[in-house]
Amino acid sequence: MGKYLSIIIGAAVALLGLLGLVGWWCDFLMVLKGSVPVMLIFGGAIAVIAGLSELKDAQGREKV
């Protein structure tokens, strides 16, 4: 019975989410517009840190 209950609850939650998305589309777009630049900043920072770490590892291998 638990498997069926989880499917029913999952479908109901997905339907509520879809209805909320349709009802609050303008608000959703506003949040999306505000979060995309922040995600790009964090993604860029992670890429720079990963690149610096890779350079540091490469220099450590050359010394040995």
C-alpha positions as a LaTeX table, in Angstrom:
\begin{tabular}{lrrr}
\hline
Residue & $x$ (\AA) & $y$ (\AA) & $z$ (\AA) \\
\hline
Met1 & 0.00 & 0.00 & 0.00 \\
Gly2 & 2.92 & 2.36 & 0.65 \\
Lys3 & 4.06 & 2.35 & $-2.98$ \\
Tyr4 & 0.65 & 3.38 & $-4.25$ \\
Leu5 & 0.30 & 6.03 & $-1.56$ \\
Ser6 & 3.63 & 7.57 & $-2.51$ \\
Ile7 & 2.59 & 7.65 & $-6.19$ \\
Ile8 & $-0.72$ & 9.33 & $-5.33$ \\
Ile9 & 0.92 & 11.87 & $-3.03$ \\
Gly10 & 3.66 & 12.56 & $-5.59$ \\
Ala11 & 1.09 & 13.16 & $-8.34$ \\
Ala12 & $-0.94$ & 15.47 & $-6.08$ \\
Val13 & 2.13 & 17.49 & $-5.11$ \\
Ala14 & 3.22 & 17.74 & $-8.76$ \\
Leu15 & $-0.26$ & 18.97 & $-9.72$ \\
Leu16 & $-0.22$ & 21.56 & $-6.93$ \\
Gly17 & 3.21 & 22.71 & $-8.08$ \\
Leu18 & 2.00 & 23.04 & $-11.66$ \\
Leu19 & $-1.05$ & 25.02 & $-10.56$ \\
Gly20 & 1.15 & 27.27 & $-8.43$ \\
Leu21 & 3.53 & 27.83 & $-11.32$ \\
Val22 & 0.68 & 28.80 & $-13.63$ \\
Gly23 & $-0.90$ & 31.07 & $-11.00$ \\
Trp24 & 2.30 & 32.78 & $-9.95$ \\
Trp25 & 4.13 & 32.87 & $-13.31$ \\
Cys26 & 5.16 & 36.54 & $-13.02$ \\
Asp27 & 6.51 & 36.02 & $-9.51$ \\
Phe28 & 8.36 & 32.89 & $-10.67$ \\
Leu29 & 10.02 & 34.84 & $-13.48$ \\
Met30 & 11.05 & 37.58 & $-11.06$ \\
Val31 & 12.71 & 35.05 & $-8.75$ \\
Leu32 & 14.36 & 33.38 & $-11.75$ \\
Lys33 & 15.70 & 36.71 & $-13.00$ \\
Gly34 & 17.18 & 37.41 & $-9.58$ \\
Ser35 & 18.67 & 33.96 & $-9.03$ \\
Val36 & 20.35 & 33.39 & $-12.40$ \\
Pro37 & 23.07 & 36.07 & $-11.93$ \\
Val38 & 23.83 & 34.76 & $-8.44$ \\
Met39 & 24.14 & 31.20 & $-9.77$ \\
Leu40 & 26.46 & 32.44 & $-12.53$ \\
Ile41 & 28.65 & 34.24 & $-9.99$ \\
Phe42 & 28.90 & 31.14 & $-7.78$ \\
Gly43 & 29.51 & 28.88 & $-10.79$ \\
Gly44 & 32.27 & 31.16 & $-12.05$ \\
Ala45 & 33.89 & 31.30 & $-8.63$ \\
Ile46 & 33.84 & 27.50 & $-8.38$ \\
Ala47 & 35.39 & 27.22 & $-11.86$ \\
Val48 & 38.18 & 29.66 & $-10.93$ \\
Ile49 & 38.89 & 27.81 & $-7.68$ \\
Ala50 & 38.97 & 24.47 & $-9.51$ \\
Gly51 & 41.34 & 25.89 & $-12.12$ \\
Leu52 & 43.67 & 27.32 & $-9.50$ \\
Ser53 & 43.65 & 24.02 & $-7.64$ \\
Glu54 & 44.50 & 22.15 & $-10.83$ \\
Leu55 & 47.40 & 24.53 & $-11.55$ \\
Lys56 & 48.69 & 24.08 & $-8.02$ \\
Asp57 & 48.54 & 20.28 & $-8.38$ \\
Ala58 & 50.35 & 20.45 & $-11.73$ \\
Gln59 & 53.13 & 22.56 & $-10.23$ \\
Gly60 & 53.47 & 20.14 & $-7.33$ \\
Arg61 & 53.87 & 17.20 & $-9.75$ \\
Glu62 & 56.55 & 19.04 & $-11.75$ \\
Lys63 & 58.70 & 19.62 & $-8.67$ \\
Val64 & 58.81 & 15.93 & $-7.79$ \\
\hline
\end{tabular}
